[in-house]
Amino acid sequence: MEYEIEDILEGDKVYFELDHQNNYGHYWKVTGKRGNLIMVEIDELGHRGWTTVRLNDILYLERTSPLRA
């Protein structure tokens, strides 16, 4: 599924696929955006990390942001 940058808000969770970064089979929390880049972090089940993904790297979006009305 393809998403627009406007679909993704800080606090949402995304599931992505990258060659150089394992997503550990979990959704990562969105911490910020800049253009088509999305900053994400994970801190659960013993996994801790952060990275930046491109919009086209995102496979699934979980809309959990408290900013959603």
Secondary structure as a PSIPRED ss2 file (coil, helix, strand):
# PSIPRED VFORMAT (PSIPRED V4.0)

   1 M C   1.000  0.000  0.000
   2 E C   1.000  0.000  0.000
   3 Y C   1.000  0.000  0.000
   4 E C   1.000  0.000  0.000
   5 I H   0.000  1.000  0.000
   6 E H   0.000  1.000  0.000
   7 D H   0.000  1.000  0.000
   8 I C   1.000  0.000  0.000
   9 L C   1.000  0.000  0.000
  10 E C   1.000  0.000  0.000
  11 G C   1.000  0.000  0.000
  12 D C   1.000  0.000  0.000
  13 K E   0.000  0.000  1.000
  14 V E   0.000  0.000  1.000
  15 Y E   0.000  0.000  1.000
  16 F E   0.000  0.000  1.000
  17 E C   1.000  0.000  0.000
  18 L C   1.000  0.000  0.000
  19 D C   1.000  0.000  0.000
  20 H C   1.000  0.000  0.000
  21 Q C   1.000  0.000  0.000
  22 N C   1.000  0.000  0.000
  23 N C   1.000  0.000  0.000
  24 Y C   1.000  0.000  0.000
  25 G C   1.000  0.000  0.000
  26 H C   1.000  0.000  0.000
  27 Y C   1.000  0.000  0.000
  28 W E   0.000  0.000  1.000
  29 K E   0.000  0.000  1.000
  30 V E   0.000  0.000  1.000
  31 T E   0.000  0.000  1.000
  32 G E   0.000  0.000  1.000
  33 K E   0.000  0.000  1.000
  34 R E   0.000  0.000  1.000
  35 G C   1.000  0.000  0.000
  36 N C   1.000  0.000  0.000
  37 L E   0.000  0.000  1.000
  38 I E   0.000  0.000  1.000
  39 M E   0.000  0.000  1.000
  40 V E   0.000  0.000  1.000
  41 E E   0.000  0.000  1.000
  42 I E   0.000  0.000  1.000
  43 D E   0.000  0.000  1.000
  44 E E   0.000  0.000  1.000
  45 L C   1.000  0.000  0.000
  46 G C   1.000  0.000  0.000
  47 H E   0.000  0.000  1.000
  48 R E   0.000  0.000  1.000
  49 G E   0.000  0.000  1.000
  50 W E   0.000  0.000  1.000
  51 T E   0.000  0.000  1.000
  52 T E   0.000  0.000  1.000
  53 V E   0.000  0.000  1.000
  54 R E   0.000  0.000  1.000
  55 L H   0.000  1.000  0.000
  56 N H   0.000  1.000  0.000
  57 D H   0.000  1.000  0.000
  58 I E   0.000  0.000  1.000
  59 L E   0.000  0.000  1.000
  60 Y E   0.000  0.000  1.000
  61 L E   0.000  0.000  1.000
  62 E E   0.000  0.000  1.000
  63 R C   1.000  0.000  0.000
  64 T C   1.000  0.000  0.000
  65 S C   1.000  0.000  0.000
  66 P C   1.000  0.000  0.000
  67 L C   1.000  0.000  0.000
  68 R C   1.000  0.000  0.000
  69 A C   1.000  0.000  0.000
